[in-house]
Amino acid sequence: RLEIAAASPSPKRSSVLGTISNLLNTIVGSGIVGIPYALSQTGLVAGLLLLIGVGALTARSLTMLVECAKRVRVRSYEDL
């Protein structure tokens, strides 16, 4: 009879450097594919304005997440 012990692995957390590099890879990877097409469809001026607007909205949403995490006293996005 073969018995297998069920070991519960401890959850691993990312380091700050690992999280930043993962986020940058995600942003740059999708931007390399999508931004040239979006600019060709909207035109240079409108495309740049939209790009700046989306960047501002992204920065605001990240700021809101950080403020929310501070208020509820959690240190990870997973706990938030």
All heavy atoms as a GROMACS GRO file, in nm:
protein
  580
    1ARG      N    1   0.083  -0.117   0.000
    1ARG     CA    2   0.000   0.000   0.000
    1ARG      C    3   0.088   0.124   0.000
    1ARG      O    4   0.180   0.138   0.079
    1ARG     CB    5  -0.089  -0.006   0.123
    1ARG     CG    6  -0.177   0.111   0.135
    1ARG     CD    7  -0.276   0.091   0.249
    1ARG     NE    8  -0.350   0.211   0.263
    1ARG     CZ    9  -0.407   0.251   0.372
    1ARG    NH1   10  -0.398   0.176   0.480
    1ARG    NH2   11  -0.472   0.361   0.377
    2LEU      N   12   0.057   0.217  -0.090
    2LEU     CA   13   0.136   0.339  -0.104
    2LEU      C   14   0.061   0.454  -0.041
    2LEU      O   15  -0.054   0.481  -0.074
    2LEU     CB   16   0.159   0.367  -0.253
    2LEU     CG   17   0.239   0.491  -0.287
    2LEU    CD1   18   0.380   0.479  -0.231
    2LEU    CD2   19   0.242   0.512  -0.435
    3GLU      N   20   0.126   0.520   0.052
    3GLU     CA   21   0.064   0.635   0.118
    3GLU      C   22   0.140   0.762   0.079
    3GLU      O   23   0.262   0.763   0.079
    3GLU     CB   24   0.066   0.619   0.269
    3GLU     CG   25  -0.025   0.508   0.316
    3GLU     CD   26  -0.028   0.501   0.468
    3GLU    OE1   27  -0.004   0.605   0.533
    3GLU    OE2   28  -0.054   0.392   0.520
    4ILE      N   29   0.063   0.861   0.045
    4ILE     CA   30   0.123   0.989   0.008
    4ILE      C   31   0.080   1.092   0.110
    4ILE      O   32  -0.039   1.113   0.133
    4ILE     CB   33   0.079   1.032  -0.133
    4ILE    CG1   34   0.124   0.928  -0.234
    4ILE    CG2   35   0.134   1.168  -0.166
    4ILE    CD1   36   0.073   0.952  -0.374
    5ALA      N   37   0.177   1.152   0.171
    5ALA     CA   38   0.146   1.256   0.270
    5ALA      C   39   0.115   1.386   0.196
    5ALA      O   40   0.189   1.429   0.108
    5ALA     CB   41   0.264   1.276   0.363
    6ALA      N   42   0.006   1.446   0.232
    6ALA     CA   43  -0.034   1.573   0.170
    6ALA      C   44   0.036   1.686   0.243
    6ALA      O   45   0.001   1.720   0.355
    6ALA     CB   46  -0.184   1.590   0.176
    7ALA      N   47   0.135   1.738   0.180
    7ALA     CA   48   0.207   1.851   0.238
    7ALA      C   49   0.151   1.980   0.180
    7ALA      O   50   0.134   1.993   0.060
    7ALA     CB   51   0.356   1.840   0.207
    8SER      N   52   0.121   2.071   0.267
    8SER     CA   53   0.070   2.200   0.219
    8SER      C   54   0.188   2.295   0.202
    8SER      O   55   0.250   2.334   0.300
    8SER     CB   56  -0.033   2.258   0.314
    8SER     OG   57   0.026   2.280   0.440
    9PRO      N   58   0.220   2.327   0.078
    9PRO     CA   59   0.334   2.417   0.056
    9PRO      C   60   0.300   2.557   0.106
    9PRO      O   61   0.188   2.603   0.097
    9PRO     CB   62   0.352   2.415  -0.096
    9PRO     CG   63   0.218   2.376  -0.149
    9PRO     CD   64   0.155   2.289  -0.046
   10SER      N   65   0.400   2.620   0.163
   10SER     CA   66   0.378   2.756   0.211
   10SER      C   67   0.370   2.851   0.089
   10SER      O   68   0.443   2.834  -0.007
   10SER     CB   69   0.492   2.800   0.303
   10SER     OG   70   0.614   2.801   0.232
   11PRO      N   71   0.277   2.947   0.095
   11PRO     CA   72   0.264   3.038  -0.019
   11PRO      C   73   0.388   3.126  -0.032
   11PRO      O   74   0.439   3.176   0.067
   11PRO     CB   75   0.141   3.120   0.016
   11PRO     CG   76   0.126   3.110   0.163
   11PRO     CD   77   0.185   2.979   0.202
   12LYS      N   78   0.434   3.140  -0.154
   12LYS     CA   79   0.551   3.224  -0.178
   12LYS      C   80   0.506   3.363  -0.215
   12LYS      O   81   0.408   3.381  -0.286
   12LYS     CB   82   0.637   3.165  -0.290
   12LYS     CG   83   0.704   3.036  -0.252
   12LYS     CD   84   0.800   2.992  -0.358
   12LYS     CE   85   0.871   2.866  -0.314
   12LYS     NZ   86   0.972   2.825  -0.408
   13ARG      N   87   0.576   3.460  -0.170
   13ARG     CA   88   0.545   3.598  -0.201
   13ARG      C   89   0.657   3.654  -0.288
   13ARG      O   90   0.772   3.617  -0.275
   13ARG     CB   91   0.531   3.681  -0.074
   13ARG     CG   92   0.417   3.631   0.012
   13ARG     CD   93   0.380   3.735   0.111
   13ARG     NE   94   0.272   3.688   0.194
   13ARG     CZ   95   0.149   3.734   0.187
   13ARG    NH1   96   0.119   3.827   0.101
   13ARG    NH2   97   0.057   3.688   0.268
   14SER      N   98   0.618   3.745  -0.374
   14SER     CA   99   0.716   3.807  -0.464
   14SER      C  100   0.791   3.917  -0.391
   14SER      O  101   0.736   3.983  -0.303
   14SER     CB  102   0.646   3.868  -0.585
   14SER     OG  103   0.581   3.770  -0.659
   15SER      N  104   0.913   3.937  -0.431
   15SER     CA  105   0.988   4.051  -0.379
   15SER      C  106   0.945   4.176  -0.454
   15SER      O  107   0.879   4.169  -0.558
   15SER     CB  108   1.138   4.027  -0.397
   15SER     OG  109   1.169   4.028  -0.536
   16VAL      N  110   0.981   4.290  -0.402
   16VAL     CA  111   0.946   4.416  -0.468
   16VAL      C  112   1.013   4.422  -0.606
   16VAL      O  113   0.949   4.459  -0.705
   16VAL     CB  114   0.988   4.536  -0.381
   16VAL    CG1  115   0.968   4.667  -0.455
   16VAL    CG2  116   0.909   4.536  -0.251
   17LEU      N  117   1.138   4.383  -0.614
   17LEU     CA  118   1.208   4.384  -0.742
   17LEU      C  119   1.144   4.288  -0.841
   17LEU      O  120   1.125   4.322  -0.958
   17LEU     CB  121   1.356   4.348  -0.722
   17LEU     CG  122   1.444   4.352  -0.847
   17LEU    CD1  123   1.444   4.492  -0.908
   17LEU    CD2  124   1.584   4.308  -0.814
   18GLY      N  125   1.105   4.171  -0.796
   18GLY     CA  126   1.038   4.076  -0.884
   18GLY      C  127   0.904   4.127  -0.932
   18GLY      O  128   0.867   4.110  -1.049
   19THR      N  129   0.831   4.193  -0.844
   19THR     CA  130   0.701   4.249  -0.881
   19THR      C  131   0.717   4.361  -0.983
   19THR      O  132   0.643   4.367  -1.082
   19THR     CB  133   0.629   4.303  -0.755
   19THR    OG1  134   0.615   4.196  -0.663
   19THR    CG2  135   0.494   4.359  -0.790
   20ILE      N  136   0.813   4.448  -0.961
   20ILE     CA  137   0.837   4.559  -1.054
   20ILE      C  138   0.879   4.507  -1.191
   20ILE      O  139   0.829   4.552  -1.294
   20ILE     CB  140   0.943   4.656  -0.997
   20ILE    CG1  141   0.884   4.732  -0.878
   20ILE    CG2  142   0.991   4.755  -1.104
   20ILE    CD1  143   0.985   4.814  -0.802
   21SER      N  144   0.968   4.409  -1.194
   21SER     CA  145   1.013   4.357  -1.323
   21SER      C  146   0.900   4.286  -1.395
   21SER      O  147   0.887   4.297  -1.518
   21SER     CB  148   1.134   4.266  -1.306
   21SER     OG  149   1.099   4.152  -1.233
   22ASN      N  150   0.814   4.216  -1.323
   22ASN     CA  151   0.700   4.150  -1.385
   22ASN      C  152   0.603   4.253  -1.442
   22ASN      O  153   0.552   4.237  -1.553
   22ASN     CB  154   0.630   4.061  -1.282
   22ASN     CG  155   0.525   3.973  -1.345
   22ASN    OD1  156   0.524   3.951  -1.465
   22ASN    ND2  157   0.435   3.923  -1.263
   23LEU      N  158   0.578   4.359  -1.368
   23LEU     CA  159   0.488   4.464  -1.415
   23LEU      C  160   0.545   4.533  -1.538
   23LEU      O  161   0.473   4.558  -1.636
   23LEU     CB  162   0.465   4.566  -1.303
   23LEU     CG  163   0.370   4.680  -1.332
   23LEU    CD1  164   0.231   4.628  -1.362
   23LEU    CD2  165   0.365   4.775  -1.215
   24LEU      N  166   0.673   4.563  -1.537
   24LEU     CA  167   0.736   4.626  -1.654
   24LEU      C  168   0.732   4.536  -1.776
   24LEU      O  169   0.704   4.583  -1.887
   24LEU     CB  170   0.880   4.666  -1.622
   24LEU     CG  171   0.897   4.788  -1.532
   24LEU    CD1  172   1.043   4.809  -1.497
   24LEU    CD2  173   0.838   4.911  -1.596
   25ASN      N  174   0.757   4.408  -1.757
   25ASN     CA  175   0.749   4.315  -1.870
   25ASN      C  176   0.609   4.310  -1.928
   25ASN      O  177   0.591   4.303  -2.050
   25ASN     CB  178   0.791   4.174  -1.826
   25ASN     CG  179   0.940   4.159  -1.818
   25ASN    OD1  180   1.013   4.229  -1.886
   25ASN    ND2  181   0.984   4.068  -1.734
   26THR      N  182   0.510   4.312  -1.842
   26THR     CA  183   0.372   4.308  -1.888
   26THR      C  184   0.337   4.434  -1.965
   26THR      O  185   0.279   4.428  -2.074
   26THR     CB  186   0.276   4.292  -1.768
   26THR    OG1  187   0.311   4.174  -1.698
   26THR    CG2  188   0.133   4.287  -1.812
   27ILE      N  189   0.372   4.549  -1.910
   27ILE     CA  190   0.339   4.676  -1.976
   27ILE      C  191   0.414   4.692  -2.107
   27ILE      O  192   0.355   4.725  -2.210
   27ILE     CB  193   0.370   4.794  -1.881
   27ILE    CG1  194   0.272   4.792  -1.763
   27ILE    CG2  195   0.360   4.926  -1.955
   27ILE    CD1  196   0.309   4.889  -1.654
   28VAL      N  197   0.542   4.667  -2.106
   28VAL     CA  198   0.623   4.684  -2.227
   28VAL      C  199   0.583   4.582  -2.333
   28VAL      O  200   0.569   4.615  -2.450
   28VAL     CB  201   0.774   4.675  -2.194
   28VAL    CG1  202   0.857   4.670  -2.319
   28VAL    CG2  203   0.814   4.794  -2.109
   29GLY      N  204   0.558   4.460  -2.292
   29GLY     CA  205   0.521   4.355  -2.387
   29GLY      C  206   0.394   4.386  -2.463
   29GLY      O  207   0.388   4.376  -2.586
   30SER      N  208   0.290   4.429  -2.392
   30SER     CA  209   0.166   4.461  -2.461
   30SER      C  210   0.177   4.592  -2.536
   30SER      O  211   0.115   4.610  -2.641
   30SER     CB  212   0.050   4.466  -2.361
   30SER     OG  213   0.073   4.569  -2.266
   31GLY      N  214   0.256   4.685  -2.486
   31GLY     CA  215   0.272   4.814  -2.554
   31GLY      C  216   0.345   4.802  -2.686
   31GLY      O  217   0.311   4.872  -2.782
   32ILE      N  218   0.442   4.714  -2.693
   32ILE     CA  219   0.517   4.696  -2.817
   32ILE      C  220   0.425   4.652  -2.930
   32ILE      O  221   0.438   4.694  -3.043
   32ILE     CB  222   0.630   4.592  -2.795
   32ILE    CG1  223   0.735   4.646  -2.701
   32ILE    CG2  224   0.693   4.550  -2.927
   32ILE    CD1  225   0.810   4.767  -2.750
   33VAL      N  226   0.327   4.571  -2.897
   33VAL     CA  227   0.235   4.522  -2.998
   33VAL      C  228   0.123   4.621  -3.026
   33VAL      O  229   0.088   4.648  -3.141
   33VAL     CB  230   0.175   4.385  -2.954
   33VAL    CG1  231   0.068   4.340  -3.049
   33VAL    CG2  232   0.284   4.282  -2.942
   34GLY      N  233   0.065   4.679  -2.922
   34GLY     CA  234  -0.056   4.757  -2.937
   34GLY      C  235  -0.040   4.904  -2.970
   34GLY      O  236  -0.122   4.960  -3.043
   35ILE      N  237   0.061   4.969  -2.919
   35ILE     CA  238   0.073   5.113  -2.936
   35ILE      C  239   0.093   5.155  -3.081
   35ILE      O  240   0.025   5.248  -3.127
   35ILE     CB  241   0.182   5.170  -2.843
   35ILE    CG1  242   0.133   5.163  -2.698
   35ILE    CG2  243   0.216   5.314  -2.878
   35ILE    CD1  244   0.236   5.203  -2.596
   36PRO      N  245   0.180   5.093  -3.157
   36PRO     CA  246   0.192   5.137  -3.298
   36PRO      C  247   0.061   5.125  -3.376
   36PRO      O  248   0.027   5.214  -3.453
   36PRO     CB  249   0.300   5.043  -3.355
   36PRO     CG  250   0.378   4.999  -3.238
   36PRO     CD  251   0.281   4.993  -3.124
   37TYR      N  252  -0.012   5.018  -3.354
   37TYR     CA  253  -0.139   5.001  -3.423
   37TYR      C  254  -0.239   5.109  -3.379
   37TYR      O  255  -0.309   5.168  -3.461
   37TYR     CB  256  -0.197   4.862  -3.396
   37TYR     CG  257  -0.333   4.843  -3.459
   37TYR    CD1  258  -0.345   4.824  -3.597
   37TYR    CD2  259  -0.447   4.845  -3.383
   37TYR    CE1  260  -0.470   4.809  -3.655
   37TYR    CE2  261  -0.572   4.829  -3.439
   37TYR     CZ  262  -0.583   4.812  -3.576
   37TYR     OH  263  -0.706   4.797  -3.634
   38ALA      N  264  -0.246   5.134  -3.249
   38ALA     CA  265  -0.338   5.235  -3.197
   38ALA      C  266  -0.304   5.373  -3.252
   38ALA      O  267  -0.394   5.449  -3.292
   38ALA     CB  268  -0.336   5.237  -3.045
   39LEU      N  269  -0.177   5.406  -3.258
   39LEU     CA  270  -0.137   5.536  -3.313
   39LEU      C  271  -0.167   5.545  -3.462
   39LEU      O  272  -0.205   5.651  -3.512
   39LEU     CB  273   0.011   5.563  -3.287
   39LEU     CG  274   0.050   5.594  -3.143
   39LEU    CD1  275   0.200   5.607  -3.128
   39LEU    CD2  276  -0.020   5.717  -3.092
   40SER      N  277  -0.154   5.436  -3.534
   40SER     CA  278  -0.184   5.440  -3.678
   40SER      C  279  -0.333   5.457  -3.703
   40SER      O  280  -0.373   5.514  -3.804
   40SER     CB  281  -0.132   5.313  -3.748
   40SER     OG  282  -0.213   5.202  -3.714
   41GLN      N  283  -0.416   5.410  -3.611
   41GLN     CA  284  -0.560   5.420  -3.627
   41GLN      C  285  -0.616   5.554  -3.580
   41GLN      O  286  -0.716   5.601  -3.633
   41GLN     CB  287  -0.631   5.307  -3.552
   41GLN     CG  288  -0.600   5.169  -3.606
   41GLN     CD  289  -0.643   5.154  -3.750
   41GLN    OE1  290  -0.758   5.177  -3.784
   41GLN    NE2  291  -0.549   5.116  -3.836
   42THR      N  292  -0.553   5.617  -3.481
   42THR     CA  293  -0.606   5.741  -3.425
   42THR      C  294  -0.536   5.866  -3.476
   42THR      O  295  -0.590   5.974  -3.467
   42THR     CB  296  -0.593   5.742  -3.271
   42THR    OG1  297  -0.455   5.729  -3.236
   42THR    CG2  298  -0.673   5.630  -3.209
   43GLY      N  299  -0.416   5.850  -3.530
   43GLY     CA  300  -0.337   5.966  -3.567
   43GLY      C  301  -0.241   6.000  -3.454
   43GLY      O  302  -0.260   5.959  -3.340
   44LEU      N  303  -0.140   6.075  -3.487
   44LEU     CA  304  -0.033   6.102  -3.390
   44LEU      C  305  -0.082   6.185  -3.272
   44LEU      O  306  -0.059   6.149  -3.156
   44LEU     CB  307   0.084   6.171  -3.459
   44LEU     CG  308   0.207   6.195  -3.372
   44LEU    CD1  309   0.261   6.063  -3.321
   44LEU    CD2  310   0.312   6.271  -3.448
   45VAL      N  311  -0.149   6.296  -3.298
   45VAL     CA  312  -0.189   6.385  -3.189
   45VAL      C  313  -0.292   6.318  -3.099
   45VAL      O  314  -0.276   6.315  -2.976
   45VAL     CB  315  -0.244   6.519  -3.246
   45VAL    CG1  316  -0.298   6.606  -3.135
   45VAL    CG2  317  -0.136   6.591  -3.324
   46ALA      N  318  -0.400   6.266  -3.156
   46ALA     CA  319  -0.503   6.201  -3.075
   46ALA      C  320  -0.446   6.078  -3.004
   46ALA      O  321  -0.478   6.052  -2.888
   46ALA     CB  322  -0.621   6.161  -3.162
   47GLY      N  323  -0.361   6.003  -3.072
   47GLY     CA  324  -0.300   5.885  -3.011
   47GLY      C  325  -0.214   5.920  -2.892
   47GLY      O  326  -0.220   5.852  -2.789
   48LEU      N  327  -0.134   6.025  -2.906
   48LEU     CA  328  -0.050   6.067  -2.793
   48LEU      C  329  -0.134   6.119  -2.678
   48LEU      O  330  -0.104   6.092  -2.561
   48LEU     CB  331   0.052   6.171  -2.838
   48LEU     CG  332   0.164   6.118  -2.927
   48LEU    CD1  333   0.254   6.231  -2.973
   48LEU    CD2  334   0.245   6.011  -2.855
   49LEU      N  335  -0.240   6.193  -2.708
   49LEU     CA  336  -0.329   6.242  -2.602
   49LEU      C  337  -0.396   6.125  -2.529
   49LEU      O  338  -0.406   6.125  -2.405
   49LEU     CB  339  -0.434   6.337  -2.659
   49LEU     CG  340  -0.383   6.474  -2.703
   49LEU    CD1  341  -0.494   6.553  -2.771
   49LEU    CD2  342  -0.326   6.551  -2.585
   50LEU      N  343  -0.442   6.028  -2.605
   50LEU     CA  344  -0.501   5.909  -2.542
   50LEU      C  345  -0.400   5.832  -2.459
   50LEU      O  346  -0.431   5.784  -2.350
   50LEU     CB  347  -0.563   5.818  -2.648
   50LEU     CG  348  -0.692   5.870  -2.712
   50LEU    CD1  349  -0.728   5.783  -2.832
   50LEU    CD2  350  -0.804   5.870  -2.611
   51LEU      N  351  -0.279   5.821  -2.510
   51LEU     CA  352  -0.173   5.751  -2.438
   51LEU      C  353  -0.142   5.820  -2.306
   51LEU      O  354  -0.129   5.756  -2.201
   51LEU     CB  355  -0.047   5.742  -2.525
   51LEU     CG  356   0.068   5.658  -2.474
   51LEU    CD1  357   0.025   5.513  -2.458
   51LEU    CD2  358   0.184   5.667  -2.571
   52ILE      N  359  -0.134   5.952  -2.308
   52ILE     CA  360  -0.109   6.029  -2.186
   52ILE      C  361  -0.227   6.014  -2.089
   52ILE      O  362  -0.208   5.997  -1.969
   52ILE     CB  363  -0.081   6.176  -2.220
   52ILE    CG1  364   0.054   6.187  -2.291
   52ILE    CG2  365  -0.084   6.264  -2.096
   52ILE    CD1  366   0.080   6.321  -2.355
   53GLY      N  367  -0.348   6.018  -2.143
   53GLY     CA  368  -0.467   6.002  -2.058
   53GLY      C  369  -0.472   5.867  -1.990
   53GLY      O  370  -0.502   5.856  -1.871
   54VAL      N  371  -0.443   5.762  -2.065
   54VAL     CA  372  -0.443   5.628  -2.007
   54VAL      C  373  -0.332   5.615  -1.904
   54VAL      O  374  -0.351   5.552  -1.798
   54VAL     CB  375  -0.430   5.521  -2.118
   54VAL    CG1  376  -0.402   5.384  -2.060
   54VAL    CG2  377  -0.556   5.518  -2.202
   55GLY      N  378  -0.218   5.675  -1.931
   55GLY     CA  379  -0.109   5.674  -1.832
   55GLY      C  380  -0.149   5.743  -1.703
   55GLY      O  381  -0.119   5.695  -1.593
   56ALA      N  382  -0.219   5.856  -1.714
   56ALA     CA  383  -0.265   5.928  -1.596
   56ALA      C  384  -0.367   5.845  -1.518
   56ALA      O  385  -0.364   5.840  -1.394
   56ALA     CB  386  -0.324   6.062  -1.636
   57LEU      N  387  -0.459   5.781  -1.590
   57LEU     CA  388  -0.558   5.696  -1.522
   57LEU      C  389  -0.492   5.576  -1.453
   57LEU      O  390  -0.532   5.537  -1.343
   57LEU     CB  391  -0.663   5.647  -1.622
   57LEU     CG  392  -0.760   5.753  -1.674
   57LEU    CD1  393  -0.846   5.695  -1.786
   57LEU    CD2  394  -0.846   5.806  -1.561
   58THR      N  395  -0.391   5.520  -1.516
   58THR     CA  396  -0.318   5.408  -1.455
   58THR      C  397  -0.247   5.452  -1.328
   58THR      O  398  -0.252   5.384  -1.226
   58THR     CB  399  -0.218   5.348  -1.555
   58THR    OG1  400  -0.288   5.304  -1.671
   58THR    CG2  401  -0.140   5.233  -1.496
   59ALA      N  402  -0.180   5.567  -1.336
   59ALA     CA  403  -0.111   5.619  -1.218
   59ALA      C  404  -0.210   5.646  -1.105
   59ALA      O  405  -0.183   5.614  -0.988
   59ALA     CB  406  -0.035   5.746  -1.254
   60ARG      N  407  -0.325   5.700  -1.138
   60ARG     CA  408  -0.427   5.729  -1.036
   60ARG      C  409  -0.480   5.600  -0.974
   60ARG      O  410  -0.497   5.592  -0.852
   60ARG     CB  411  -0.541   5.809  -1.099
   60ARG     CG  412  -0.653   5.838  -1.005
   60ARG     CD  413  -0.612   5.931  -0.892
   60ARG     NE  414  -0.724   5.953  -0.804
   60ARG     CZ  415  -0.717   5.956  -0.672
   60ARG    NH1  416  -0.600   5.946  -0.613
   60ARG    NH2  417  -0.823   5.975  -0.599
   61SER      N  418  -0.504   5.499  -1.055
   61SER     CA  419  -0.556   5.374  -1.000
   61SER      C  420  -0.454   5.306  -0.910
   61SER      O  421  -0.490   5.249  -0.806
   61SER     CB  422  -0.602   5.280  -1.111
   61SER     OG  423  -0.493   5.236  -1.188
   62LEU      N  424  -0.327   5.313  -0.947
   62LEU     CA  425  -0.223   5.254  -0.861
   62LEU      C  426  -0.212   5.331  -0.729
   62LEU      O  427  -0.194   5.272  -0.623
   62LEU     CB  428  -0.089   5.251  -0.933
   62LEU     CG  429  -0.079   5.152  -1.048
   62LEU    CD1  430   0.053   5.167  -1.120
   62LEU    CD2  431  -0.098   5.011  -1.001
   63THR      N  432  -0.225   5.464  -0.737
   63THR     CA  433  -0.223   5.545  -0.616
   63THR      C  434  -0.339   5.509  -0.525
   63THR      O  435  -0.324   5.499  -0.403
   63THR     CB  436  -0.228   5.695  -0.652
   63THR    OG1  437  -0.118   5.726  -0.738
   63THR    CG2  438  -0.222   5.783  -0.529
   64MET      N  439  -0.457   5.489  -0.584
   64MET     CA  440  -0.574   5.450  -0.505
   64MET      C  441  -0.554   5.314  -0.439
   64MET      O  442  -0.594   5.295  -0.323
   64MET     CB  443  -0.698   5.450  -0.593
   64MET     CG  444  -0.742   5.588  -0.635
   64MET     SD  445  -0.871   5.588  -0.760
   64MET     CE  446  -1.007   5.518  -0.669
   65LEU      N  447  -0.493   5.220  -0.509
   65LEU     CA  448  -0.466   5.089  -0.450
   65LEU      C  449  -0.370   5.099  -0.332
   65LEU      O  450  -0.390   5.034  -0.228
   65LEU     CB  451  -0.408   4.994  -0.555
   65LEU     CG  452  -0.506   4.932  -0.652
   65LEU    CD1  453  -0.431   4.858  -0.762
   65LEU    CD2  454  -0.599   4.837  -0.580
   66VAL      N  455  -0.267   5.181  -0.346
   66VAL     CA  456  -0.171   5.198  -0.236
   66VAL      C  457  -0.238   5.263  -0.116
   66VAL      O  458  -0.219   5.220  -0.002
   66VAL     CB  459  -0.049   5.280  -0.284
   66VAL    CG1  460   0.038   5.321  -0.167
   66VAL    CG2  461   0.031   5.201  -0.385
   67GLU      N  462  -0.318   5.367  -0.141
   67GLU     CA  463  -0.388   5.433  -0.030
   67GLU      C  464  -0.484   5.338   0.039
   67GLU      O  465  -0.495   5.337   0.162
   67GLU     CB  466  -0.462   5.556  -0.081
   67GLU     CG  467  -0.370   5.670  -0.122
   67GLU     CD  468  -0.282   5.719  -0.008
   67GLU    OE1  469  -0.332   5.730   0.107
   67GLU    OE2  470  -0.164   5.745  -0.033
   68CYS      N  471  -0.555   5.258  -0.038
   68CYS     CA  472  -0.648   5.159   0.019
   68CYS      C  473  -0.572   5.058   0.105
   68CYS      O  474  -0.615   5.024   0.215
   68CYS     CB  475  -0.724   5.090  -0.092
   68CYS     SG  476  -0.846   4.973  -0.034
   69ALA      N  477  -0.459   5.012   0.055
   69ALA     CA  478  -0.378   4.915   0.131
   69ALA      C  479  -0.328   4.976   0.261
   69ALA      O  480  -0.325   4.909   0.364
   69ALA     CB  481  -0.261   4.868   0.045
   70LYS      N  482  -0.291   5.103   0.259
   70LYS     CA  483  -0.246   5.169   0.381
   70LYS      C  484  -0.359   5.180   0.482
   70LYS      O  485  -0.340   5.162   0.601
   70LYS     CB  486  -0.192   5.309   0.349
   70LYS     CG  487  -0.056   5.308   0.283
   70LYS     CD  488  -0.010   5.449   0.255
   70LYS     CE  489   0.123   5.452   0.185
   70LYS     NZ  490   0.165   5.591   0.153
   71ARG      N  491  -0.480   5.212   0.434
   71ARG     CA  492  -0.593   5.230   0.525
   71ARG      C  493  -0.634   5.100   0.592
   71ARG      O  494  -0.673   5.100   0.708
   71ARG     CB  495  -0.712   5.288   0.451
   71ARG     CG  496  -0.694   5.433   0.419
   71ARG     CD  497  -0.818   5.491   0.358
   71ARG     NE  498  -0.791   5.628   0.317
   71ARG     CZ  499  -0.885   5.715   0.292
   71ARG    NH1  500  -1.012   5.681   0.302
   71ARG    NH2  501  -0.852   5.837   0.256
   72VAL      N  502  -0.629   4.990   0.520
   72VAL     CA  503  -0.668   4.863   0.581
   72VAL      C  504  -0.548   4.786   0.636
   72VAL      O  505  -0.561   4.674   0.682
   72VAL     CB  506  -0.749   4.775   0.483
   72VAL    CG1  507  -0.881   4.841   0.449
   72VAL    CG2  508  -0.670   4.741   0.359
   73ARG      N  509  -0.432   4.848   0.628
   73ARG     CA  510  -0.307   4.795   0.685
   73ARG      C  511  -0.271   4.656   0.631
   73ARG      O  512  -0.251   4.561   0.707
   73ARG     CB  513  -0.315   4.793   0.836
   73ARG     CG  514  -0.321   4.932   0.896
   73ARG     CD  515  -0.315   4.925   1.048
   73ARG     NE  516  -0.305   5.057   1.103
   73ARG     CZ  517  -0.410   5.125   1.151
   73ARG    NH1  518  -0.530   5.071   1.149
   73ARG    NH2  519  -0.392   5.244   1.203
   74VAL      N  520  -0.264   4.646   0.500
   74VAL     CA  521  -0.214   4.523   0.439
   74VAL      C  522  -0.091   4.558   0.357
   74VAL      O  523  -0.074   4.670   0.312
   74VAL     CB  524  -0.320   4.452   0.351
   74VAL    CG1  525  -0.437   4.407   0.434
   74VAL    CG2  526  -0.366   4.539   0.238
   75ARG      N  527  -0.006   4.459   0.335
   75ARG     CA  528   0.119   4.485   0.267
   75ARG      C  529   0.130   4.419   0.131
   75ARG      O  530   0.232   4.427   0.065
   75ARG     CB  531   0.236   4.443   0.354
   75ARG     CG  532   0.246   4.524   0.482
   75ARG     CD  533   0.374   4.503   0.554
   75ARG     NE  534   0.492   4.513   0.474
   75ARG     CZ  535   0.564   4.624   0.456
   75ARG    NH1  536   0.524   4.735   0.511
   75ARG    NH2  537   0.672   4.622   0.383
   76SER      N  538   0.026   4.349   0.088
   76SER     CA  539   0.034   4.284  -0.042
   76SER      C  540  -0.098   4.302  -0.118
   76SER      O  541  -0.204   4.322  -0.058
   76SER     CB  542   0.064   4.134  -0.029
   76SER     OG  543  -0.048   4.067   0.022
   77TYR      N  544  -0.090   4.294  -0.248
   77TYR     CA  545  -0.207   4.306  -0.332
   77TYR      C  546  -0.302   4.189  -0.308
   77TYR      O  547  -0.423   4.204  -0.310
   77TYR     CB  548  -0.165   4.312  -0.479
   77TYR     CG  549  -0.279   4.330  -0.575
   77TYR    CD1  550  -0.345   4.451  -0.585
   77TYR    CD2  551  -0.321   4.225  -0.656
   77TYR    CE1  552  -0.450   4.469  -0.673
   77TYR    CE2  553  -0.425   4.241  -0.745
   77TYR     CZ  554  -0.489   4.363  -0.752
   77TYR     OH  555  -0.593   4.379  -0.840
   78GLU      N  556  -0.244   4.074  -0.280
   78GLU     CA  557  -0.323   3.954  -0.255
   78GLU      C  558  -0.411   3.971  -0.131
   78GLU      O  559  -0.526   3.928  -0.128
   78GLU     CB  560  -0.229   3.835  -0.237
   78GLU     CG  561  -0.298   3.705  -0.212
   78GLU     CD  562  -0.198   3.592  -0.195
   78GLU    OE1  563  -0.102   3.611  -0.118
   78GLU    OE2  564  -0.216   3.488  -0.257
   79ASP      N  565  -0.359   4.034  -0.028
   79ASP     CA  566  -0.435   4.056   0.094
   79ASP      C  567  -0.538   4.167   0.080
   79ASP      O  568  -0.634   4.173   0.154
   79ASP     CB  569  -0.342   4.090   0.211
   79ASP     CG  570  -0.252   3.975   0.250
   79ASP    OD1  571  -0.292   3.858   0.223
   79ASP    OD2  572  -0.145   4.000   0.305
   80LEU      N  573  -0.517   4.253  -0.014
   80LEU     CA  574  -0.608   4.365  -0.035
   80LEU      C  575  -0.739   4.315  -0.092
   80LEU      O  576  -0.844   4.352  -0.057
   80LEU     CB  577  -0.546   4.466  -0.131
   80LEU     CG  578  -0.618   4.600  -0.146
   80LEU    CD1  579  -0.632   4.671  -0.014
   80LEU    CD2  580  -0.543   4.685  -0.245
   0.00000   0.00000   0.00000
